[in-house]
Amino acid sequence: MIIDRIEPIALRIPALKRPANVPSPLASDVMCLTLCRVTTRDGLMGYGECLSLRPPMQNALFATIRDAIAPHYLGKPVDQKEALNLSARRRFASFGRAGTVMNALAAVDIALWDIAGKASGQSVSAMLGGARRKQVPVMASLDKYDHADRVRQRVEQALATGVASVKVHEARLEVIEEARRAIPAATPYVADSNNAHTLADIRRDAKRWAALGLLWFEDPFWPPEDLLECPALPGIVIGMGADFGSAEQMAVYSKTPAIGVLQPDVCMLGGLSEAKRTLAMLAEAKKTAAPHTPFVGPAALASLHMLAVTEEEGYFATVEADDSMDLYGTGLTRWKKSLDVPTGPGLGFDPDADFLRHHLYAAGS
């Protein structure tokens, strides 16, 4: 199968409109998705995605797929997807081994895995070594509220949907503590501070952080390199790595005793080809792999397949969305107890064509 066309697809989806009784953080009024459709000469199509978040990122990623990544792949065989991923990484290394180029690369790479699975009749998880589970528990991943009462209210609403765990994105310790009061002790709880603190901050309040009983404390401080020389912090399991661009970068941090959880992100890693290498490395290092899942499109399906093959059961962190943002009509964007791992060929589903047409945005024009 020869790659014939590579088309980036920019979508702008109206952001979640919450009921009047649901507190709303200051967030963008649109969800920006950047997908990629790859078509072979014999007409087989696959879909991929890169992490966009905001309009300027979407414009940059759209152009990078179209003008840099696509020319590297056109006319090449799909069955060389892993070798093509490696050669692209080498070719564009001078522009950075993590970041925009790797993110754009992921969209094409995921689409090729989708095609390969469709051609062989195998699911992505089968191609990754075989699914260990049929369902993955859902972690409600909240937006940032920066307000103790509001985040507690939203946590209570998330728990009412039956989710298996909760994740907040908050910096202030008192806000994270208030959310903890609403969460039963047996319910896994993750706090992501997005590098807001310093190591000295965490050490100063170490007893309070430990008392939270977090499943893991995600991206706690800046600079993360301080973790390389940091001993384990009593009662605090640190998780990080969603921004890493390679298995090699992840491996450096896997040797650090302070880190208990590493979080491969299929887009930041540059696709499933590198995610496959990363999962194997983490299993060898005996580190918990907790794939990072801030997606609602093809990367979400790819992440479900990754979670299906990890040795330890992990959580799919479902971002704040609703059924109006569901590209597949399968409930992927809904807070609930668990998600089924797709069993169909490739990623398992294609985006709804009417959904794509309705939300298409003319990026790069």
ZIBEL-V400085 format. One record per helix or strand of 3 or more residues. SS is the DSSP state (A for helix, B for strand). FROM is the first residue (numbers start at 1). LEN is the number of residues. Records with the same first field share a line. If there is no record, write none. Layout:
SS = FROM-LEN  FROM-LEN
//
This chain:
B = 2-13  30-11  45-9  135-7  165-5  188-5  216-3  238-3  259-4  315-5  338-3
A = 55-19  78-14  93-3  100-21  124-4  148-13  173-10  199-6  206-6  224-6  247-8  272-14  298-12  323-3  353-7
//
